Amino acid sequence: MLAIVVIGIFAARSATKPRARRLIVVVTTVALLIVTSPISVIWAMWTVAAVECGRLPVTASRFAAAYSYSVAGDISYNEGVWPIIVPDYYCNAADAEAAGFHRP
């Protein structure tokens, strides 16, 4: 994140045209918002898990000591809410059960 800020500052200072300078500031600001947004963090984690599994992952939550998991299609299935509820992701229900989670 610090690298984005530093690159944006140096690029904006080295840009000679005001229009190029504004574009660099806008791009840097958008990049910072994407990186620091709570929603994008959890979506990134979920997307990585989906790519690794080759399908929608099983989400397992320790919220309120429930130790439950949900599969895609369940009413309780969600990607999580950063930083309050950060689920563990598993490729199948058997892996989630082996880790100590149960179906709600």
Secondary structure, DSSP 8 states (H G I E B T S, - for coil): -HHHHHHHHHHHHH--SHHHHHHHHHHHHHHHHHHH-HHHHHHHHHHHHHHHHTS--EEEE-GGG--EEE-TTSTT----BTTTB--EEESSHHHHHHTT-B--
